[in-house]
Amino acid sequence: MTTAGEIMHRGAEFIPATESLDRAAQMMRNMNVGSLPISDANERMCGMLTDRDIVVGCVARGQDPSTTTAGDMAQGTPRWVSTDDDVSDALQEMQSHRIKRLPVIDENKRLVGMISEADLVGNVTQDQLALWAGSVYGRS
């Protein structure tokens, strides 16, 4: 059994819900990532922020990314898997919720990594990857 912890990309970081979107964009640039988990005051995940959220949800609507916060963009129920979860469980979570990036937490409920499409390649079968891509990228 291959676990989520074995395939994840380490070094993921939260962005506090109170932080501005321009700061989030800088973090994404510096880390070379397209998304950040959003944390509340207790460092618990309360959402996900993507580069697309910043552009479409803020800038394209004429809002100011220096005054709009990551928490303003948090929507829905955040999803994650544990480091000990099987890769197939992570894949199913991503498929069923049509998500491209999945946070990974440890036994202390702390963020330790992220699973993205690149992490799936080579760790799931081509058929599983095709099914995932159809679920996530396909029109519904």
N, CA, C and O atoms as CSV, one atom per row, in Angstrom:
chain,resi,resn,atom,element,x,y,z
A,1,MET,N,N,0.845,-1.184,0.000
A,1,MET,CA,C,0.000,0.000,0.000
A,1,MET,C,C,0.890,1.247,0.000
A,1,MET,O,O,1.781,1.393,0.836
A,2,THR,N,N,0.629,2.125,-0.943
A,2,THR,CA,C,1.299,3.422,-0.984
A,2,THR,C,C,0.409,4.426,-0.270
A,2,THR,O,O,-0.800,4.467,-0.494
A,3,THR,N,N,1.018,5.239,0.596
A,3,THR,CA,C,0.233,6.190,1.383
A,3,THR,C,C,0.322,7.604,0.817
A,3,THR,O,O,1.210,7.929,0.029
A,4,ALA,N,N,-0.619,8.425,1.244
A,4,ALA,CA,C,-0.619,9.838,0.858
A,4,ALA,C,C,0.676,10.511,1.296
A,4,ALA,O,O,1.227,11.338,0.569
A,5,GLY,N,N,1.159,10.161,2.475
A,5,GLY,CA,C,2.396,10.734,2.976
A,5,GLY,C,C,3.604,10.412,2.122
A,5,GLY,O,O,4.567,11.178,2.089
A,6,GLU,N,N,3.562,9.274,1.423
A,6,GLU,CA,C,4.681,8.878,0.586
A,6,GLU,C,C,4.730,9.617,-0.743
A,6,GLU,O,O,5.808,9.772,-1.318
A,7,ILE,N,N,3.592,10.073,-1.242
A,7,ILE,CA,C,3.584,10.729,-2.552
A,7,ILE,C,C,3.416,12.237,-2.476
A,7,ILE,O,O,3.621,12.924,-3.477
A,8,MET,N,N,3.054,12.765,-1.331
A,8,MET,CA,C,2.758,14.193,-1.214
A,8,MET,C,C,4.007,15.044,-1.448
A,8,MET,O,O,5.140,14.581,-1.322
A,9,HIS,N,N,3.753,16.287,-1.788
A,9,HIS,CA,C,4.801,17.287,-1.884
A,9,HIS,C,C,4.911,17.947,-0.515
A,9,HIS,O,O,3.955,18.552,-0.029
A,10,ARG,N,N,6.072,17.828,0.095
A,10,ARG,CA,C,6.277,18.389,1.445
A,10,ARG,C,C,6.479,19.899,1.399
A,10,ARG,O,O,6.767,20.476,0.350
A,11,GLY,N,N,6.322,20.516,2.554
A,11,GLY,CA,C,6.606,21.942,2.675
A,11,GLY,C,C,5.421,22.848,2.416
A,11,GLY,O,O,5.600,24.048,2.207
A,12,ALA,N,N,4.218,22.305,2.424
A,12,ALA,CA,C,3.030,23.144,2.241
A,12,ALA,C,C,2.902,24.091,3.430
A,12,ALA,O,O,3.278,23.755,4.553
A,13,GLU,N,N,2.371,25.269,3.165
A,13,GLU,CA,C,2.169,26.261,4.211
A,13,GLU,C,C,0.758,26.808,4.154
A,13,GLU,O,O,0.164,26.937,3.083
A,14,PHE,N,N,0.233,27.127,5.324
A,14,PHE,CA,C,-1.052,27.819,5.422
A,14,PHE,C,C,-0.863,29.292,5.109
A,14,PHE,O,O,0.230,29.840,5.252
A,15,ILE,N,N,-1.937,29.919,4.684
A,15,ILE,CA,C,-2.009,31.368,4.708
A,15,ILE,C,C,-3.097,31.700,5.722
A,15,ILE,O,O,-4.192,31.144,5.642
A,16,PRO,N,N,-2.824,32.593,6.674
A,16,PRO,CA,C,-3.857,32.955,7.651
A,16,PRO,C,C,-5.056,33.593,6.963
A,16,PRO,O,O,-4.897,34.323,5.984
A,17,ALA,N,N,-6.237,33.325,7.463
A,17,ALA,CA,C,-7.471,33.874,6.895
A,17,ALA,C,C,-7.454,35.396,6.881
A,17,ALA,O,O,-8.129,36.016,6.059
A,18,THR,N,N,-6.695,36.000,7.775
A,18,THR,CA,C,-6.641,37.460,7.879
A,18,THR,C,C,-5.654,38.095,6.915
A,18,THR,O,O,-5.596,39.321,6.815
A,19,GLU,N,N,-4.877,37.288,6.205
A,19,GLU,CA,C,-3.848,37.824,5.307
A,19,GLU,C,C,-4.463,38.282,3.993
A,19,GLU,O,O,-5.446,37.705,3.528
A,20,SER,N,N,-3.889,39.313,3.400
A,20,SER,CA,C,-4.405,39.878,2.144
A,20,SER,C,C,-4.094,38.973,0.956
A,20,SER,O,O,-3.181,38.148,1.001
A,21,LEU,N,N,-4.876,39.150,-0.103
A,21,LEU,CA,C,-4.675,38.349,-1.310
A,21,LEU,C,C,-3.399,38.718,-2.043
A,21,LEU,O,O,-2.811,37.872,-2.717
A,22,ASP,N,N,-2.954,39.977,-1.926
A,22,ASP,CA,C,-1.680,40.289,-2.572
A,22,ASP,C,C,-0.536,39.564,-1.875
A,22,ASP,O,O,0.419,39.147,-2.530
A,23,ARG,N,N,-0.620,39.408,-0.561
A,23,ARG,CA,C,0.384,38.624,0.173
A,23,ARG,C,C,0.282,37.145,-0.225
A,23,ARG,O,O,1.302,36.472,-0.370
A,24,ALA,N,N,-0.942,36.640,-0.401
A,24,ALA,CA,C,-1.132,35.252,-0.838
A,24,ALA,C,C,-0.490,35.031,-2.200
A,24,ALA,O,O,0.165,34.012,-2.417
A,25,ALA,N,N,-0.670,35.970,-3.116
A,25,ALA,CA,C,-0.075,35.851,-4.447
A,25,ALA,C,C,1.446,35.836,-4.358
A,25,ALA,O,O,2.103,35.090,-5.085
A,26,GLN,N,N,2.005,36.649,-3.477
A,26,GLN,CA,C,3.463,36.656,-3.288
A,26,GLN,C,C,3.942,35.318,-2.741
A,26,GLN,O,O,4.964,34.797,-3.185
A,27,MET,N,N,3.215,34.761,-1.785
A,27,MET,CA,C,3.582,33.453,-1.236
A,27,MET,C,C,3.541,32.384,-2.320
A,27,MET,O,O,4.446,31.556,-2.416
A,28,MET,N,N,2.477,32.402,-3.145
A,28,MET,CA,C,2.356,31.422,-4.220
A,28,MET,C,C,3.529,31.540,-5.188
A,28,MET,O,O,4.097,30.535,-5.615
A,29,ARG,N,N,3.884,32.771,-5.528
A,29,ARG,CA,C,5.022,32.988,-6.430
A,29,ARG,C,C,6.309,32.449,-5.817
A,29,ARG,O,O,7.060,31.722,-6.468
A,30,ASN,N,N,6.558,32.812,-4.556
A,30,ASN,CA,C,7.806,32.406,-3.891
A,30,ASN,C,C,7.906,30.898,-3.710
A,30,ASN,O,O,9.001,30.336,-3.748
A,31,MET,N,N,6.758,30.238,-3.513
A,31,MET,CA,C,6.741,28.790,-3.297
A,31,MET,C,C,6.531,28.023,-4.597
A,31,MET,O,O,6.636,26.797,-4.623
A,32,ASN,N,N,6.233,28.752,-5.683
A,32,ASN,CA,C,5.957,28.142,-6.982
A,32,ASN,C,C,4.797,27.157,-6.903
A,32,ASN,O,O,4.892,26.019,-7.363
A,33,VAL,N,N,3.688,27.626,-6.303
A,33,VAL,CA,C,2.476,26.817,-6.168
A,33,VAL,C,C,1.272,27.610,-6.667
A,33,VAL,O,O,1.347,28.828,-6.835
A,34,GLY,N,N,0.182,26.923,-6.898
A,34,GLY,CA,C,-1.027,27.567,-7.379
A,34,GLY,C,C,-2.144,27.607,-6.361
A,34,GLY,O,O,-3.242,28.077,-6.662
A,35,SER,N,N,-1.880,27.119,-5.157
A,35,SER,CA,C,-2.916,27.153,-4.127
A,35,SER,C,C,-2.285,27.134,-2.744
A,35,SER,O,O,-1.147,26.701,-2.559
A,36,LEU,N,N,-3.056,27.614,-1.784
A,36,LEU,CA,C,-2.635,27.608,-0.380
A,36,LEU,C,C,-3.826,27.240,0.484
A,36,LEU,O,O,-4.925,27.746,0.263
A,37,PRO,N,N,-3.632,26.375,1.459
A,37,PRO,CA,C,-4.692,26.150,2.437
A,37,PRO,C,C,-4.828,27.399,3.310
A,37,PRO,O,O,-3.833,28.045,3.637
A,38,ILE,N,N,-6.042,27.727,3.675
A,38,ILE,CA,C,-6.318,28.888,4.535
A,38,ILE,C,C,-6.515,28.386,5.958
A,38,ILE,O,O,-7.232,27.412,6.188
A,39,SER,N,N,-5.863,29.067,6.924
A,39,SER,CA,C,-6.001,28.656,8.323
A,39,SER,C,C,-6.734,29.709,9.134
A,39,SER,O,O,-6.640,30.908,8.869
A,40,ASP,N,N,-7.469,29.227,10.132
A,40,ASP,CA,C,-8.108,30.143,11.069
A,40,ASP,C,C,-7.108,30.511,12.166
A,40,ASP,O,O,-5.934,30.149,12.083
A,41,ALA,N,N,-7.570,31.226,13.190
A,41,ALA,CA,C,-6.692,31.684,14.269
A,41,ALA,C,C,-6.069,30.530,15.049
A,41,ALA,O,O,-5.039,30.715,15.698
A,42,ASN,N,N,-6.677,29.340,14.998
A,42,ASN,CA,C,-6.171,28.163,15.710
A,42,ASN,C,C,-5.348,27.247,14.812
A,42,ASN,O,O,-5.082,26.100,15.171
A,43,GLU,N,N,-4.942,27.752,13.643
A,43,GLU,CA,C,-4.191,26.984,12.648
A,43,GLU,C,C,-4.933,25.732,12.185
A,43,GLU,O,O,-4.322,24.699,11.911
A,44,ARG,N,N,-6.232,25.838,12.104
A,44,ARG,CA,C,-7.066,24.767,11.560
A,44,ARG,C,C,-7.483,25.207,10.156
A,44,ARG,O,O,-7.794,26.376,9.929
A,45,MET,N,N,-7.486,24.269,9.232
A,45,MET,CA,C,-7.826,24.595,7.860
A,45,MET,C,C,-9.290,25.014,7.754
A,45,MET,O,O,-10.187,24.314,8.224
A,46,CYS,N,N,-9.513,26.171,7.126
A,46,CYS,CA,C,-10.887,26.659,6.952
A,46,CYS,C,C,-11.214,26.900,5.486
A,46,CYS,O,O,-12.292,27.405,5.174
A,47,GLY,N,N,-10.310,26.549,4.585
A,47,GLY,CA,C,-10.577,26.710,3.166
A,47,GLY,C,C,-9.316,26.555,2.348
A,47,GLY,O,O,-8.234,26.301,2.877
A,48,MET,N,N,-9.477,26.712,1.051
A,48,MET,CA,C,-8.358,26.678,0.109
A,48,MET,C,C,-8.454,27.927,-0.758
A,48,MET,O,O,-9.547,28.385,-1.091
A,49,LEU,N,N,-7.309,28.462,-1.111
A,49,LEU,CA,C,-7.221,29.633,-1.966
A,49,LEU,C,C,-6.375,29.270,-3.172
A,49,LEU,O,O,-5.272,28.746,-3.021
A,50,THR,N,N,-6.881,29.544,-4.368
A,50,THR,CA,C,-6.119,29.264,-5.587
A,50,THR,C,C,-5.772,30.568,-6.286
A,50,THR,O,O,-6.366,31.615,-6.028
A,51,ASP,N,N,-4.793,30.478,-7.180
A,51,ASP,CA,C,-4.441,31.650,-7.975
A,51,ASP,C,C,-5.644,32.112,-8.794
A,51,ASP,O,O,-5.837,33.309,-9.008
A,52,ARG,N,N,-6.433,31.173,-9.241
A,52,ARG,CA,C,-7.655,31.522,-9.984
A,52,ARG,C,C,-8.655,32.267,-9.107
A,52,ARG,O,O,-9.320,33.188,-9.580
A,53,ASP,N,N,-8.772,31.884,-7.843
A,53,ASP,CA,C,-9.659,32.608,-6.922
A,53,ASP,C,C,-9.257,34.080,-6.829
A,53,ASP,O,O,-10.111,34.966,-6.816
A,54,ILE,N,N,-7.956,34.326,-6.767
A,54,ILE,CA,C,-7.474,35.703,-6.654
A,54,ILE,C,C,-7.824,36.496,-7.910
A,54,ILE,O,O,-8.307,37.625,-7.824
A,55,VAL,N,N,-7.578,35.900,-9.076
A,55,VAL,CA,C,-7.818,36.607,-10.335
A,55,VAL,C,C,-9.306,36.766,-10.622
A,55,VAL,O,O,-9.779,37.875,-10.871
A,56,VAL,N,N,-10.041,35.662,-10.588
A,56,VAL,CA,C,-11.455,35.704,-10.980
A,56,VAL,C,C,-12.356,36.217,-9.850
A,56,VAL,O,O,-13.291,36.980,-10.091
A,57,GLY,N,N,-12.067,35.792,-8.626
A,57,GLY,CA,C,-12.929,36.151,-7.501
A,57,GLY,C,C,-12.666,37.512,-6.909
A,57,GLY,O,O,-13.503,38.037,-6.175
A,58,CYS,N,N,-11.514,38.099,-7.212
A,58,CYS,CA,C,-11.174,39.399,-6.640
A,58,CYS,C,C,-10.867,40.420,-7.732
A,58,CYS,O,O,-11.631,41.364,-7.929
A,59,VAL,N,N,-9.769,40.239,-8.434
A,59,VAL,CA,C,-9.300,41.232,-9.397
A,59,VAL,C,C,-10.328,41.483,-10.501
A,59,VAL,O,O,-10.632,42.636,-10.804
A,60,ALA,N,N,-10.864,40.427,-11.101
A,60,ALA,CA,C,-11.821,40.587,-12.205
A,60,ALA,C,C,-13.129,41.230,-11.753
A,60,ALA,O,O,-13.889,41.737,-12.577
A,61,ARG,N,N,-13.389,41.210,-10.459
A,61,ARG,CA,C,-14.597,41.844,-9.923
A,61,ARG,C,C,-14.343,43.272,-9.443
A,61,ARG,O,O,-15.218,43.918,-8.866
A,62,GLY,N,N,-13.134,43.742,-9.693
A,62,GLY,CA,C,-12.802,45.111,-9.329
A,62,GLY,C,C,-12.486,45.314,-7.853
A,62,GLY,O,O,-12.447,46.445,-7.368
A,63,GLN,N,N,-12.260,44.207,-7.137
A,63,GLN,CA,C,-11.914,44.324,-5.725
A,63,GLN,C,C,-10.404,44.521,-5.587
A,63,GLN,O,O,-9.638,44.214,-6.500
A,64,ASP,N,N,-10.001,45.031,-4.448
A,64,ASP,CA,C,-8.599,45.326,-4.183
A,64,ASP,C,C,-7.946,44.150,-3.463
A,64,ASP,O,O,-8.332,43.843,-2.335
A,65,PRO,N,N,-6.960,43.478,-4.084
A,65,PRO,CA,C,-6.321,42.341,-3.433
A,65,PRO,C,C,-5.489,42.726,-2.209
A,65,PRO,O,O,-5.100,41.851,-1.435
A,66,SER,N,N,-5.214,44.006,-2.022
A,66,SER,CA,C,-4.467,44.417,-0.835
A,66,SER,C,C,-5.378,44.574,0.378
A,66,SER,O,O,-4.900,44.651,1.509
A,67,THR,N,N,-6.688,44.623,0.146
A,67,THR,CA,C,-7.632,44.744,1.270
A,67,THR,C,C,-8.570,43.545,1.387
A,67,THR,O,O,-9.227,43.376,2.414
A,68,THR,N,N,-8.640,42.715,0.354
A,68,THR,CA,C,-9.446,41.497,0.401
A,68,THR,C,C,-8.599,40.412,1.062
A,68,THR,O,O,-7.425,40.247,0.730
A,69,THR,N,N,-9.190,39.680,1.988
A,69,THR,CA,C,-8.418,38.664,2.719
A,69,THR,C,C,-8.643,37.262,2.169
A,69,THR,O,O,-9.610,36.998,1.454
A,70,ALA,N,N,-7.737,36.388,2.519
A,70,ALA,CA,C,-7.874,34.979,2.149
A,70,ALA,C,C,-9.175,34.419,2.715
A,70,ALA,O,O,-9.856,33.635,2.055
A,71,GLY,N,N,-9.519,34.821,3.940
A,71,GLY,CA,C,-10.759,34.364,4.562
A,71,GLY,C,C,-11.993,34.805,3.805
A,71,GLY,O,O,-13.003,34.101,3.802
A,72,ASP,N,N,-11.925,35.965,3.159
A,72,ASP,CA,C,-13.053,36.434,2.346
A,72,ASP,C,C,-13.330,35.481,1.193
A,72,ASP,O,O,-14.460,35.403,0.711
A,73,MET,N,N,-12.317,34.762,0.750
A,73,MET,CA,C,-12.441,33.872,-0.397
A,73,MET,C,C,-12.742,32.425,-0.008
A,73,MET,O,O,-13.089,31.616,-0.869
A,74,ALA,N,N,-12.615,32.093,1.269
A,74,ALA,CA,C,-12.836,30.711,1.720
A,74,ALA,C,C,-14.294,30.330,1.518
A,74,ALA,O,O,-15.196,31.022,1.992
A,75,GLN,N,N,-14.519,29.239,0.819
A,75,GLN,CA,C,-15.865,28.757,0.546
A,75,GLN,C,C,-15.909,27.253,0.717
A,75,GLN,O,O,-14.908,26.570,0.499
A,76,GLY,N,N,-17.048,26.738,1.100
A,76,GLY,CA,C,-17.244,25.299,1.181
A,76,GLY,C,C,-16.510,24.659,2.333
A,76,GLY,O,O,-15.912,25.335,3.170
A,77,THR,N,N,-16.568,23.351,2.358
A,77,THR,CA,C,-15.920,22.561,3.399
A,77,THR,C,C,-14.571,22.085,2.902
A,77,THR,O,O,-14.501,21.408,1.877
A,78,PRO,N,N,-13.488,22.424,3.608
A,78,PRO,CA,C,-12.178,21.964,3.145
A,78,PRO,C,C,-12.054,20.441,3.208
A,78,PRO,O,O,-12.627,19.794,4.085
A,79,ARG,N,N,-11.313,19.895,2.287
A,79,ARG,CA,C,-11.075,18.452,2.207
A,79,ARG,C,C,-9.598,18.179,2.420
A,79,ARG,O,O,-8.757,19.009,2.076
A,80,TRP,N,N,-9.279,17.035,2.978
A,80,TRP,CA,C,-7.895,16.639,3.207
A,80,TRP,C,C,-7.841,15.144,3.425
A,80,TRP,O,O,-8.871,14.484,3.559
A,81,VAL,N,N,-6.623,14.615,3.459
A,81,VAL,CA,C,-6.389,13.221,3.824
A,81,VAL,C,C,-5.269,13.184,4.847
A,81,VAL,O,O,-4.525,14.149,5.018
A,82,SER,N,N,-5.167,12.057,5.517
A,82,SER,CA,C,-4.113,11.838,6.495
A,82,SER,C,C,-2.893,11.240,5.799
A,82,SER,O,O,-3.016,10.620,4.742
A,83,THR,N,N,-1.733,11.426,6.386
A,83,THR,CA,C,-0.505,10.858,5.824
A,83,THR,C,C,-0.591,9.345,5.681
A,83,THR,O,O,0.033,8.774,4.787
A,84,ASP,N,N,-1.356,8.689,6.552
A,84,ASP,CA,C,-1.462,7.230,6.533
A,84,ASP,C,C,-2.537,6.701,5.586
A,84,ASP,O,O,-2.635,5.490,5.385
A,85,ASP,N,N,-3.347,7.590,5.001
A,85,ASP,CA,C,-4.390,7.150,4.081
A,85,ASP,C,C,-3.771,6.583,2.804
A,85,ASP,O,O,-2.733,7.057,2.343
A,86,ASP,N,N,-4.409,5.583,2.249
A,86,ASP,CA,C,-3.963,4.989,0.997
A,86,ASP,C,C,-4.130,5.992,-0.144
A,86,ASP,O,O,-5.054,6.805,-0.125
A,87,VAL,N,N,-3.252,5.939,-1.125
A,87,VAL,CA,C,-3.334,6.825,-2.282
A,87,VAL,C,C,-4.698,6.724,-2.951
A,87,VAL,O,O,-5.217,7.727,-3.440
A,88,SER,N,N,-5.285,5.538,-2.982
A,88,SER,CA,C,-6.602,5.381,-3.611
A,88,SER,C,C,-7.660,6.192,-2.866
A,88,SER,O,O,-8.604,6.688,-3.481
A,89,ASP,N,N,-7.513,6.332,-1.540
A,89,ASP,CA,C,-8.446,7.161,-0.766
A,89,ASP,C,C,-8.282,8.638,-1.137
A,89,ASP,O,O,-9.269,9.362,-1.272
A,90,ALA,N,N,-7.046,9.074,-1.297
A,90,ALA,CA,C,-6.780,10.451,-1.703
A,90,ALA,C,C,-7.356,10.707,-3.098
A,90,ALA,O,O,-7.983,11.738,-3.343
A,91,LEU,N,N,-7.137,9.767,-3.992
A,91,LEU,CA,C,-7.644,9.890,-5.355
A,91,LEU,C,C,-9.170,9.971,-5.354
A,91,LEU,O,O,-9.750,10.788,-6.070
A,92,GLN,N,N,-9.811,9.137,-4.563
A,92,GLN,CA,C,-11.271,9.151,-4.477
A,92,GLN,C,C,-11.778,10.482,-3.921
A,92,GLN,O,O,-12.773,11.020,-4.409
A,93,GLU,N,N,-11.106,11.011,-2.911
A,93,GLU,CA,C,-11.485,12.305,-2.333
A,93,GLU,C,C,-11.376,13.408,-3.376
A,93,GLU,O,O,-12.248,14.272,-3.470
A,94,MET,N,N,-10.317,13.376,-4.147
A,94,MET,CA,C,-10.121,14.379,-5.191
A,94,MET,C,C,-11.158,14.236,-6.297
A,94,MET,O,O,-11.688,15.234,-6.784
A,95,GLN,N,N,-11.448,13.010,-6.694
A,95,GLN,CA,C,-12.437,12.763,-7.740
A,95,GLN,C,C,-13.820,13.194,-7.301
A,95,GLN,O,O,-14.499,13.938,-8.008
A,96,SER,N,N,-14.238,12.731,-6.141
A,96,SER,CA,C,-15.625,12.974,-5.724
A,96,SER,C,C,-15.914,14.445,-5.460
A,96,SER,O,O,-17.067,14.869,-5.531
A,97,HIS,N,N,-14.881,15.231,-5.155
A,97,HIS,CA,C,-15.087,16.650,-4.888
A,97,HIS,C,C,-14.512,17.543,-5.983
A,97,HIS,O,O,-14.499,18.768,-5.865
A,98,ARG,N,N,-14.032,16.895,-7.066
A,98,ARG,CA,C,-13.518,17.609,-8.236
A,98,ARG,C,C,-12.450,18.624,-7.857
A,98,ARG,O,O,-12.521,19.794,-8.234
A,99,ILE,N,N,-11.458,18.156,-7.105
A,99,ILE,CA,C,-10.383,19.044,-6.680
A,99,ILE,C,C,-9.041,18.583,-7.238
A,99,ILE,O,O,-8.801,17.389,-7.419
A,100,LYS,N,N,-8.169,19.559,-7.507
A,100,LYS,CA,C,-6.874,19.281,-8.135
A,100,LYS,C,C,-5.742,19.206,-7.131
A,100,LYS,O,O,-4.689,18.638,-7.423
A,101,ARG,N,N,-5.944,19.768,-5.957
A,101,ARG,CA,C,-4.894,19.795,-4.932
A,101,ARG,C,C,-5.513,19.417,-3.603
A,101,ARG,O,O,-6.562,19.938,-3.225
A,102,LEU,N,N,-4.863,18.512,-2.900
A,102,LEU,CA,C,-5.423,17.986,-1.660
A,102,LEU,C,C,-4.415,18.092,-0.523
A,102,LEU,O,O,-3.339,17.499,-0.594
A,103,PRO,N,N,-4.753,18.845,0.530
A,103,PRO,CA,C,-3.856,18.935,1.681
A,103,PRO,C,C,-3.733,17.591,2.401
A,103,PRO,O,O,-4.667,16.790,2.419
A,104,VAL,N,N,-2.565,17.367,2.989
A,104,VAL,CA,C,-2.284,16.159,3.764
A,104,VAL,C,C,-1.927,16.593,5.182
A,104,VAL,O,O,-1.092,17.474,5.383
A,105,ILE,N,N,-2.577,15.957,6.164
A,105,ILE,CA,C,-2.324,16.301,7.562
A,105,ILE,C,C,-1.724,15.112,8.300
A,105,ILE,O,O,-1.899,13.963,7.894
A,106,ASP,N,N,-1.010,15.402,9.394
A,106,ASP,CA,C,-0.422,14.326,10.192
A,106,ASP,C,C,-1.357,13.944,11.338
A,106,ASP,O,O,-2.480,14.440,11.424
A,107,GLU,N,N,-0.885,13.058,12.216
A,107,GLU,CA,C,-1.727,12.570,13.316
A,107,GLU,C,C,-2.090,13.660,14.315
A,107,GLU,O,O,-3.022,13.487,15.100
A,108,ASN,N,N,-1.362,14.793,14.299
A,108,ASN,CA,C,-1.670,15.921,15.178
A,108,ASN,C,C,-2.538,16.967,14.490
A,108,ASN,O,O,-2.711,18.076,14.996
A,109,LYS,N,N,-3.084,16.602,13.331
A,109,LYS,CA,C,-3.948,17.481,12.544
A,109,LYS,C,C,-3.205,18.704,12.013
A,109,LYS,O,O,-3.813,19.755,11.807
A,110,ARG,N,N,-1.907,18.578,11.790
A,110,ARG,CA,C,-1.090,19.660,11.260
A,110,ARG,C,C,-0.816,19.419,9.786
A,110,ARG,O,O,-0.599,18.282,9.366
A,111,LEU,N,N,-0.825,20.484,9.005
A,111,LEU,CA,C,-0.541,20.415,7.583
A,111,LEU,C,C,0.912,20.012,7.365
A,111,LEU,O,O,1.822,20.641,7.905
A,112,VAL,N,N,1.128,18.967,6.576
A,112,VAL,CA,C,2.489,18.514,6.298
A,112,VAL,C,C,2.802,18.438,4.809
A,112,VAL,O,O,3.967,18.298,4.436
A,113,GLY,N,N,1.794,18.527,3.953
A,113,GLY,CA,C,2.052,18.435,2.524
A,113,GLY,C,C,0.801,18.617,1.692
A,113,GLY,O,O,-0.291,18.845,2.214
A,114,MET,N,N,0.984,18.510,0.382
A,114,MET,CA,C,-0.114,18.612,-0.584
A,114,MET,C,C,0.077,17.535,-1.634
A,114,MET,O,O,1.199,17.155,-1.970
A,115,ILE,N,N,-1.042,17.054,-2.142
A,115,ILE,CA,C,-1.023,16.134,-3.280
A,115,ILE,C,C,-1.631,16.878,-4.459
A,115,ILE,O,O,-2.720,17.444,-4.362
A,116,SER,N,N,-0.906,16.865,-5.578
A,116,SER,CA,C,-1.397,17.494,-6.801
A,116,SER,C,C,-1.352,16.468,-7.930
A,116,SER,O,O,-0.957,15.318,-7.736
A,117,GLU,N,N,-1.760,16.905,-9.090
A,117,GLU,CA,C,-1.766,16.026,-10.262
A,117,GLU,C,C,-0.384,15.423,-10.501
A,117,GLU,O,O,-0.267,14.238,-10.812
A,118,ALA,N,N,0.650,16.228,-10.357
A,118,ALA,CA,C,2.009,15.735,-10.589
A,118,ALA,C,C,2.367,14.609,-9.618
A,118,ALA,O,O,3.115,13.700,-9.975
A,119,ASP,N,N,1.839,14.662,-8.398
A,119,ASP,CA,C,2.118,13.619,-7.412
A,119,ASP,C,C,1.383,12.325,-7.729
A,119,ASP,O,O,1.829,11.245,-7.343
A,120,LEU,N,N,0.260,12.430,-8.429
A,120,LEU,CA,C,-0.513,11.243,-8.790
A,120,LEU,C,C,0.178,10.444,-9.898
A,120,LEU,O,O,0.164,9.213,-9.898
A,121,VAL,N,N,0.781,11.172,-10.839
A,121,VAL,CA,C,1.459,10.525,-11.964
A,121,VAL,C,C,2.569,9.623,-11.427
A,121,VAL,O,O,3.419,10.060,-10.651
A,122,GLY,N,N,2.549,8.393,-11.840
A,122,GLY,CA,C,3.551,7.428,-11.396
A,122,GLY,C,C,3.176,6.703,-10.118
A,122,GLY,O,O,3.844,5.747,-9.724
A,123,ASN,N,N,2.111,7.153,-9.470
A,123,ASN,CA,C,1.692,6.519,-8.215
A,123,ASN,C,C,0.297,5.905,-8.287
A,123,ASN,O,O,-0.156,5.253,-7.346
A,124,VAL,N,N,-0.374,6.121,-9.409
A,124,VAL,CA,C,-1.656,5.470,-9.663
A,124,VAL,C,C,-1.600,4.925,-11.082
A,124,VAL,O,O,-0.730,5.315,-11.860
A,125,THR,N,N,-2.507,4.037,-11.425
A,125,THR,CA,C,-2.512,3.475,-12.770
A,125,THR,C,C,-2.965,4.529,-13.773
A,125,THR,O,O,-3.579,5.530,-13.401
A,126,GLN,N,N,-2.662,4.301,-15.036
A,126,GLN,CA,C,-3.105,5.221,-16.079
A,126,GLN,C,C,-4.625,5.292,-16.138
A,126,GLN,O,O,-5.193,6.353,-16.398
A,127,ASP,N,N,-5.282,4.160,-15.896
A,127,ASP,CA,C,-6.748,4.154,-15.888
A,127,ASP,C,C,-7.295,5.006,-14.740
A,127,ASP,O,O,-8.255,5.755,-14.922
A,128,GLN,N,N,-6.680,4.888,-13.552
A,128,GLN,CA,C,-7.115,5.700,-12.413
A,128,GLN,C,C,-6.884,7.184,-12.698
A,128,GLN,O,O,-7.734,8.018,-12.385
A,129,LEU,N,N,-5.756,7.505,-13.282
A,129,LEU,CA,C,-5.436,8.888,-13.598
A,129,LEU,C,C,-6.408,9.451,-14.630
A,129,LEU,O,O,-6.842,10.598,-14.520
A,130,ALA,N,N,-6.745,8.649,-15.626
A,130,ALA,CA,C,-7.698,9.090,-16.645
A,130,ALA,C,C,-9.078,9.327,-16.041
A,130,ALA,O,O,-9.745,10.305,-16.380
A,131,LEU,N,N,-9.507,8.444,-15.155
A,131,LEU,CA,C,-10.796,8.615,-14.492
A,131,LEU,C,C,-10.793,9.878,-13.636
A,131,LEU,O,O,-11.758,10.642,-13.640
A,132,TRP,N,N,-9.695,10.093,-12.898
A,132,TRP,CA,C,-9.564,11.303,-12.081
A,132,TRP,C,C,-9.630,12.555,-12.960
A,132,TRP,O,O,-10.371,13.491,-12.657
A,133,ALA,N,N,-8.861,12.570,-14.038
A,133,ALA,CA,C,-8.836,13.749,-14.927
A,133,ALA,C,C,-10.210,14.019,-15.512
A,133,ALA,O,O,-10.631,15.173,-15.602
A,134,GLY,N,N,-10.920,12.959,-15.913
A,134,GLY,CA,C,-12.263,13.141,-16.440
A,134,GLY,C,C,-13.216,13.704,-15.403
A,134,GLY,O,O,-14.091,14.507,-15.726
A,135,SER,N,N,-13.051,13.289,-14.174
A,135,SER,CA,C,-13.908,13.790,-13.084
A,135,SER,C,C,-13.607,15.238,-12.751
A,135,SER,O,O,-14.520,16.035,-12.539
A,136,VAL,N,N,-12.334,15.578,-12.704
A,136,VAL,CA,C,-11.924,16.914,-12.274
A,136,VAL,C,C,-12.016,17.938,-13.400
A,136,VAL,O,O,-12.495,19.052,-13.190
A,137,TYR,N,N,-11.562,17.566,-14.588
A,137,TYR,CA,C,-11.501,18.518,-15.695
A,137,TYR,C,C,-12.715,18.458,-16.613
A,137,TYR,O,O,-12.949,19.378,-17.397
A,138,GLY,N,N,-13.491,17.375,-16.518
A,138,GLY,CA,C,-14.648,17.220,-17.390
A,138,GLY,C,C,-15.782,18.163,-17.034
A,138,GLY,O,O,-15.860,18.668,-15.914
A,139,ARG,N,N,-16.626,18.387,-17.965
A,139,ARG,CA,C,-17.797,19.244,-17.722
A,139,ARG,C,C,-18.868,18.431,-17.029
A,139,ARG,O,O,-19.073,17.250,-17.310
A,140,SER,N,N,-19.544,19.105,-16.114
A,140,SER,CA,C,-20.635,18.388,-15.424
A,140,SER,C,C,-21.961,19.031,-15.664
A,140,SER,O,O,-22.978,18.556,-15.158
